[in-house]
Amino acid sequence: MQTEATDAFDISKESAATRQAYGNTPQGKQLLLTRRLLERGVRMVQVWAGGWDHHQDIEDRLREKATEIDQPVAAFLTDLKQRGLLDSTLVVWGGEFGRKPTRDKNGNANPGRDHNNRAFSTWLAGGGIRGGTVYGSTDEFGGESVVNKVHVHDLHATMLGLLGFDHKKLTYRYNGRDFRLTDNFGNVVKEIIA
């Protein structure tokens, strides 16, 4: 097992063209490594892409963060598709909240945006997702979800369903009460499933 792990983590075995497609950045290397792990049968990989908490300098910092991840994610999804792995791999990109449409109240000369738990985006690809589907929308200012709201329990129920689990059957008993992984809530969002 140790020799197989060493091989999986050696991205120098990839062609120069492949490494260039992902980019010579921490995010690019992480996503290339993720593809190599998936090829070897690893069932779950989490890639961290931090630094999105833009309370100040949002105009510069948001562009910088988006640039850091755009090329590697495009290469990753393209690579998965070319290798026949995208259909069996669910890719989830998201965070725990969005940003308000109004500027932050922290008094910075170049402000950012406060947290917004009423409207934010998550995207999914592969693994049974209907590609190109946009589900849900906000008000005209982007401040609040108003059409086809998806609660986090719905997202989790949908992800579990795509992974082959019925979230209503994944229960555990605690203090004399049955609980589910989706906290006894959630509906699968069938409209985004292929």
Phi, psi and omega in degrees: 000322181297322180289324177294320179296317179301317179295316182297324184275357180268086182286353176292345178283351176279155179294157177300324180295319179294314180298323178292322179299321179282332181094146181270063181229163176305317180295318179298316179294321179296317182287326175295317176298321178300314178300319179296322178291318179298320178300331183267008173096005176295131190270339181213128177227132174248129178249127181267130176229078186279179176091022182262006184273082190268081175275350177211159177052040185297326182299319180276314187291322180294316178300318180297314181294318180296321178296322180299326188257339186302304182297311180299320180293318178299316179296318181298310181295319178298315180298314178301316181296314181297329182268003179074021181261345186292324181297331182254007181239120176269120179254126181237128178236122179184179177222193184264356177193169176255200179238142178290154178284349179261159183288156180296147181262025184270003173080014178289147178297322177243090190288168174241216181227143175287168176294148177225110178266006181260349179198120173200166186249147169224139174240149179233149178215154177067195172050029178101003179280140175283106183301145177079004181276132172249125183235122179093156176203166182256178171293177186296343180260352183078020184269336185208139175291134182231334181239131179050056178298139177240113177283158179301328177294324176294318178300313180295319178299320180293314179299315178299318178299318178294333177273002175094015181248142172268108185299338179285344180260350179271083184242157172220152183262132178214129180051040177076013181229143176277135176236153175248165175298335178263022175058040178063022178227186171097140175229141177292132178274090187292334184294342181259000182267133181292000000 
